[in-house]
């Protein structure tokens, strides 16, 4: 069962030299009362320090010990350049406000008219969206 709780304490217990590198084991105690062991590749990782909220499951090993298995949070999807793709609507909103601001700075419109104009530009840009 998936659970989420704040870590109350994290105690380093031992290290193990595996073929893939050293694994550091810690005993975690959660605010909800759960207790278990977790292995990490860092001796003092920030992701399991006291006060951190963790989403996890508990598995019992063959010796009857609780093993904490963190649930990996889904990472944002990035485009080829390495940046997260921005939705079309966000680009339109940014462009519309930027253009209206430029007109205001250039004294073509008054400050009070900037946001209404940005809204009109935004609606017009959305109406021109082409589906792929």
Secondary structure, 3 states (H helix, E strand, C coil): CCEEEEEEEEEEEEEEEECCEEEEEEEEEECCCCEEEEEECCCCCHHHCCCCEEEEEEEECCCCCEEEEECCCCCCCECCCCCECCCHHHHHHHHHHHHHHHHHHCCCCCHHHHHHHHHHHHHHHHHCCCCC
